[in-house]
Structure formats: structure tokens, C-alpha cells
Amino acid sequence: MDKKENNPKLTSSAIFQKSGKNDKDINFHAKSSKSVIKGVNKGLEDIDEKELNNAFSKTYPDYGKCVCSQKTQGLMKSYAYNSYKGLVKKNNEDRVVVVSQIQKPQKTLHRTWPKMSYFGIFDGHGGENCSEYLKNNFLDYLVENKNFPHDIKTSIIETFDKLEEEFCEKNNQKPKDQIDNSGSCALVTIMTESKIYIGNIGDSRAIMSLNNGTKVKQLSIDHKPNNVKEYERITKNGGKVYVDEDIKEDENGKIDDSKLNFITDKNHFNKYKSQKEVIYRHYPSHLAVMRSIGDIKVKKTEYGGLKGNIISTPEVYVYDYSPSYDFMVMGCDGIYDDLSNEEIIGAAWHVFKNKAKEKNYDLNLLTEDSCDMIIKYALDVMTSDNLSCIVIGMEGVQKFISLRKLKEKK
């Protein structure tokens, strides 16, 4: 999630002006994909196949090839991921990590070590230093934690506490004019052979497809200003929330506070359930996210920050394994801001359903293409943010592909 920026209006002409490409070359459709993927909760047969097939033949910016798995590991039957700077941003401040098998450190030989996989998306803002720091250190600190792996939930919480303390302490040692004010959201998943642990700080999100796509479950809660729990916490501690109405900064990078439309009643958010409809920001940080690692200047009172407003405390969710789990999608807010959970799951299912034979029923390659399809849909709706996505195949989709293979080869 980015800090407040004055981005150009999102039209394909404006976005591709520098590249010399025009609307016709790029061939994006203007309508929302809401009209494309219909009723995924009613079953796969309700997905508009014609429109989804068109996505395979469109021309898109070069966002690179997805990285995919080569073999299964415990609950994880396949994975694929990609990360791209997006249509407007100059740099990609996101970082993605996948470790299919967490190795046992030498100094923890006395501990029982189950099969575990690790997935992480670190959505940076204000620079890439914080997200890079998290990418490089989270897993090392996690496996060194005294509670790991027998108490993974506590280990995740204590690891993020340590990372926040260390990153901010290193900053405090710098002269004030050299303070690094970068920050990052964090979404991590640890899969064992029987449980899924999800740790979330900020507005990235994890979702799950169940029962061959007939059910979509959100696995984490976004820490956005329109989250009533977050709103109540920050207003209790002296912060405010306002509606982002594209108020420009002055020549000194300041915003006229008198022009801000502050929200004074939490019931206001009942009118707008989605951040898509209205963008809210925290005051005085102007961030559109309520929890993060880093962002020292908006947290520390000595730099003008408000204590207890932007916090680094993760929420950790624990799910028991179920054979009904098809696949999981982890994404930064750039993926979810303009696509619903159902649209994302529906796009992935379109690949699993329609490209199985073409990919020789290879779950790894199909997972790669499903991740690719999700990135394309985010580009289709002109999202302005960095785009990072991980798709994790599980038992449900593995069985679906196996049955499809048997059926089509009869």
C-alpha cells in the first residue's frame, strides 16, 4: 500500500504514452471484470468462458514470467508467484518469498522438525528498504525463535516484534535528516502437514477456494482505515481518518488540513463496504493502511508521530487442514483493490478447468498460468499499484485435475 501520491489519471493512453503504445495496441477492455466472472459461488459452469478466453490473447506489458514449483511438499501440491511494478509506479517496492521446505538449522537439532513451507509477500511503501529487510530476515528470525516450530503462532508474533524493533532501532541511530521512512505491509503463511498459519500486518490478503470453487473464504482481514476496529483504535489514540479526494500537496510537499474531509462517525463505513468505492487515509500520516513494519516518522513521537496509531502488531490466523481446500491465493492490495475475492478465484479456476489438457495435466504449469491470469485481470482493470501474487495448489485442485485427466482420456 502506497503513501499518498499524485498519480496521473488511470487511462491506457496516459499509462502507455512513454512506451509509444496506444489504446489499440494494448487492447485492454474498459468494463470491470465484475461482468466477466459471474456467480463463482454457484459453480464453475456460471463463469463466462468467452470473456475469460479473450484474456489469453490480449497484449499486456512485459511483467515477466511467473515462477512455479517443480514438486509437491506436504499440504502444498504446487505454487506459482509473480511480482510486477504495475502500470504507473516507477519501481516495484514489493518483495515475494517462497520456501517449499523450511530447513532445520544446525543449532536446533534437538527440536522435532515437521515438513513446513513458507510464503511471504512484503508490500513496501516509501521505498523498498523495509520490504527488502523483511524478505531477507523474516524466515531466519522465525526459525531462531525459541517457540518454533512447536508454537508457530507465538513465533510469528514475536518475530515481527523483533523485526520492527530492530529496523526502527537502526533508524534511530541515524541523523534525523538521514532517517529511512520506508515501511511495509507483511503477509506470511506457514504450512505444516496439518495446519495453515497466516500472519498479517496491513492490507495484503489471503483467500481460499473450497469444494471446486463453490465456496470462497477470506483468510485474513485488511488493516485499512475503513475497518471499524482499526478506526476505533486510532481515533481513541488521537488519530483521524479522512476521505482521499485527490487534494494536491503544495510546493513544500504539505497538504492543507482544512481541506480534508474527516470521518467522525464509524457508521459512515456501512455505506461503503469496499475501499474500491472510497479511499480512506489516516491522519496525520496520510497512509492508507493502519498497520505496518517501519514508517518510523509516523510512529515515533520525537518525529511528530502518534503513539498507538500505525502499529506493527500482526493478526495471526490458524486453520486446520481440510481436503476441501482447492488452492490459496495471497496478494498485495494492488491485486484486491479492483478485483473481488470471487473474481480472483474464478479467474484461477478458468485456467484449471480449461487448460488442463493443453498443459498435459501438469499441476505446476497450471498453477503458473492461474497466477498469470490473476496478474492479467489486475492489469485489465487498470490498478495503479505494484502487483504481487502467490497461488498455492492444494489437495482439492490436485484431485480435480486428476479426475479431469481420467475423464478426458476415456
Residue pairs with C-beta under 8 A, 6 or more apart in sequence:
1 123
1 125
1 185
1 202
1 203
1 287
1 288
1 289
1 332
1 333
1 385
2 89
2 125
2 288
2 385
3 125
3 126
3 286
3 287
3 288
4 244
4 249
4 255
4 281
4 286
4 287
4 288
6 246
6 248
6 249
7 88
7 384
8 14
8 15
8 88
10 87
10 88
10 382
10 384
11 382
12 22
12 23
12 26
12 28
12 382
13 22
13 23
15 87
15 88
15 382
16 22
16 25
16 26
16 61
19 61
25 59
26 59
26 60
26 61
27 58
27 59
28 58
28 379
28 380
28 382
29 54
29 380
32 338
32 381
33 339
33 343
33 347
33 377
33 380
33 381
34 340
34 343
36 48
36 51
36 52
36 343
37 47
37 48
37 52
37 342
37 343
37 346
37 347
37 350
38 46
38 47
38 48
39 46
39 47
40 46
40 47
40 213
40 216
40 342
40 343
40 345
40 346
40 349
41 214
41 215
41 216
41 342
42 214
43 212
43 213
43 214
44 212
44 213
44 349
44 353
47 346
47 349
47 350
47 353
49 350
49 354
52 347
52 350
52 354
52 373
53 354
55 347
55 373
55 376
55 377
55 380
58 376
58 380
60 376
60 379
61 84
61 87
61 379
63 82
63 84
63 375
63 379
63 387
64 82
64 84
65 82
66 80
66 81
66 82
66 368
66 369
66 371
66 372
66 375
67 80
67 81
67 82
67 98
67 368
68 78
68 79
68 80
68 364
68 365
68 367
68 368
68 371
69 76
69 78
69 79
69 80
69 100
69 364
69 367
70 364
71 100
72 78
73 100
73 101
73 115
73 117
74 115
74 116
74 117
74 191
74 192
74 193
75 117
75 191
75 192
75 193
75 194
75 196
75 321
75 325
75 394
75 395
76 100
76 117
76 191
76 392
76 393
76 394
77 363
77 393
77 394
77 395
77 397
77 398
78 363
78 364
78 366
78 367
78 392
78 393
78 397
78 398
79 98
79 100
79 119
79 367
79 390
79 391
79 392
79 393
80 364
80 367
80 368
80 370
80 371
80 372
80 390
80 391
81 96
81 98
81 119
81 371
81 388
81 389
81 390
81 391
82 96
82 371
82 372
82 375
82 387
82 388
82 389
83 92
83 94
83 95
83 96
83 386
83 387
83 388
83 389
84 92
84 375
84 386
84 387
84 388
85 91
85 92
85 386
85 387
86 92
86 334
86 383
86 384
86 385
86 386
86 387
87 379
87 382
87 383
87 384
88 384
88 385
89 384
89 385
89 386
91 128
92 128
92 386
93 123
93 124
93 125
93 127
93 128
93 131
93 182
93 184
93 386
94 121
94 122
94 123
94 124
94 131
94 332
94 386
94 387
94 388
95 120
95 121
95 122
95 124
95 128
95 131
95 132
95 134
95 135
95 184
96 120
96 121
96 122
96 135
96 388
96 390
97 118
97 119
97 120
97 122
97 135
97 138
97 139
98 117
98 118
98 119
98 120
98 390
99 117
99 118
99 119
99 139
100 117
101 115
101 116
101 117
102 116
102 117
102 118
102 139
102 143
102 190
104 111
104 113
104 143
105 143
105 144
108 143
111 149
111 150
112 149
112 150
113 149
114 149
114 192
114 193
115 192
115 193
116 149
116 190
116 191
116 192
117 189
117 190
117 191
118 139
118 142
118 188
118 189
118 190
118 191
119 188
119 189
119 191
119 330
119 390
119 392
120 134
120 135
120 138
120 139
120 186
120 187
120 188
120 189
121 186
121 187
121 188
121 204
121 330
121 331
121 332
121 388
121 390
122 130
122 131
122 134
122 135
122 138
122 184
122 185
122 186
122 187
123 131
123 184
123 185
123 186
123 187
123 202
123 203
123 204
123 332
123 333
123 334
123 386
123 388
124 130
124 131
124 132
124 182
124 183
124 184
124 185
125 182
125 183
125 184
125 185
125 287
125 289
125 292
126 181
126 182
126 183
126 294
126 295
127 180
127 181
127 182
128 182
129 180
129 182
129 294
130 167
130 180
130 182
130 183
130 184
130 293
130 294
130 295
131 182
131 184
133 163
133 167
133 184
133 294
134 163
134 184
134 186
134 293
137 163
138 159
138 163
138 186
138 188
141 159
141 162
141 163
142 148
142 155
142 156
142 159
142 190
143 149
145 154
145 155
145 158
145 159
147 154
147 155
147 158
148 155
149 155
149 192
152 190
152 192
152 195
152 197
153 197
153 316
153 318
156 188
156 190
156 197
156 199
156 314
156 316
157 199
157 313
157 314
157 316
160 186
160 199
160 201
160 293
160 312
160 313
160 314
161 312
163 293
164 293
164 294
164 312
167 293
167 294
168 294
168 296
168 299
168 300
171 179
171 180
171 296
172 296
172 300
174 180
176 303
179 296
179 297
179 303
180 294
180 296
181 294
181 295
181 296
181 297
181 298
182 294
182 295
183 287
183 292
183 293
183 294
183 295
183 310
184 202
184 292
184 293
184 294
185 201
185 202
185 203
185 204
185 223
185 289
185 291
185 292
185 293
185 332
185 333
186 199
186 200
186 201
186 202
186 204
186 293
186 314
187 198
187 199
187 200
187 201
187 202
187 204
187 205
187 206
187 220
187 330
187 332
188 198
188 199
188 200
189 196
189 197
189 198
189 199
189 206
189 328
189 330
189 392
190 196
190 197
190 199
191 197
191 392
193 321
194 320
194 321
195 318
195 319
195 320
195 321
196 219
196 318
196 319
196 321
196 328
197 316
197 317
197 318
198 206
198 219
198 220
198 316
198 317
198 318
198 319
199 314
199 315
199 316
200 206
200 220
200 221
200 223
200 314
200 315
200 316
200 317
201 223
201 291
201 292
201 293
201 312
201 313
201 314
201 315
202 222
202 223
202 289
202 290
202 291
202 292
202 333
203 222
203 223
203 224
203 275
203 288
203 289
203 333
203 336
204 220
204 222
204 330
204 331
204 332
204 333
204 388
205 218
205 219
205 220
205 222
205 330
205 331
205 333
205 335
205 336
205 341
206 218
206 219
206 220
206 328
206 329
206 330
207 216
207 217
207 218
207 219
207 328
207 329
207 341
207 344
207 345
208 216
208 217
208 219
208 325
208 326
208 327
208 328
208 329
209 215
209 216
209 325
209 326
209 327
209 328
209 329
209 345
209 348
209 349
209 396
209 397
210 216
210 217
210 322
210 324
210 325
210 326
210 396
211 324
211 326
211 396
212 326
212 396
212 400
213 326
213 345
213 346
213 349
215 324
216 341
216 342
216 345
218 341
219 317
219 319
219 328
220 315
220 317
221 227
221 315
222 275
222 333
222 336
223 230
223 289
223 290
223 291
223 315
224 230
224 275
224 280
224 288
224 289
224 290
225 231
225 234
225 241
225 280
225 281
225 282
225 288
225 289
225 290
226 241
226 269
226 272
226 275
226 278
226 280
227 290
228 266
228 269
230 290
230 291
231 241
231 263
231 266
231 269
232 266
233 290
233 308
233 311
234 240
234 241
234 282
234 290
234 306
234 308
234 309
235 241
236 308
237 306
237 307
237 308
237 309
238 306
238 308
238 309
239 282
239 283
239 284
239 306
239 309
240 262
240 263
240 282
240 283
240 284
241 262
241 263
241 280
241 281
241 282
241 283
242 260
242 261
242 262
242 263
242 280
242 281
242 283
243 260
243 261
243 263
243 278
243 279
243 280
243 281
244 278
244 279
244 280
244 281
244 288
245 261
247 255
247 256
247 259
247 260
248 255
249 255
250 256
255 286
257 283
260 283
262 283
263 269
263 280
272 278
275 288
275 337
276 337
276 338
279 288
280 288
281 287
281 288
282 288
282 289
282 290
282 309
282 310
284 298
284 304
284 306
285 295
285 298
285 305
285 309
285 310
287 295
287 298
287 310
289 310
289 333
290 309
290 310
290 311
291 310
291 311
291 312
291 313
291 314
292 310
292 312
293 312
295 310
296 303
296 305
297 303
297 304
297 305
298 305
298 306
298 309
298 310
299 305
299 307
299 309
299 310
299 311
301 307
323 395
323 396
324 396
325 394
325 395
325 396
326 393
326 394
326 396
326 397
326 400
327 348
327 367
327 370
327 391
327 392
327 393
327 394
327 396
327 397
328 391
328 392
328 394
329 344
329 345
329 348
329 374
329 389
329 390
329 391
329 392
330 389
330 390
330 392
331 344
331 374
331 387
331 388
331 389
331 390
332 385
332 386
332 387
332 388
332 389
333 385
334 378
334 383
334 384
334 385
334 386
334 387
334 388
335 344
335 374
335 378
335 383
335 387
335 388
335 389
336 344
337 383
337 385
338 378
338 381
338 382
338 383
339 374
339 377
339 378
339 381
343 377
344 374
344 377
347 370
347 373
347 374
347 377
348 370
348 371
348 373
348 374
348 391
349 370
350 373
351 366
351 369
351 370
351 373
352 366
352 370
352 397
352 400
352 401
353 404
355 366
355 369
356 366
356 401
356 404
356 405
356 408
357 404
357 408
359 365
359 366
359 369
361 401
361 402
361 404
361 405
363 393
363 397
363 398
363 401
366 393
366 401
367 391
367 392
367 393
370 391
371 389
371 390
371 391
374 389
374 391
375 387
375 389
378 387
378 389
379 387
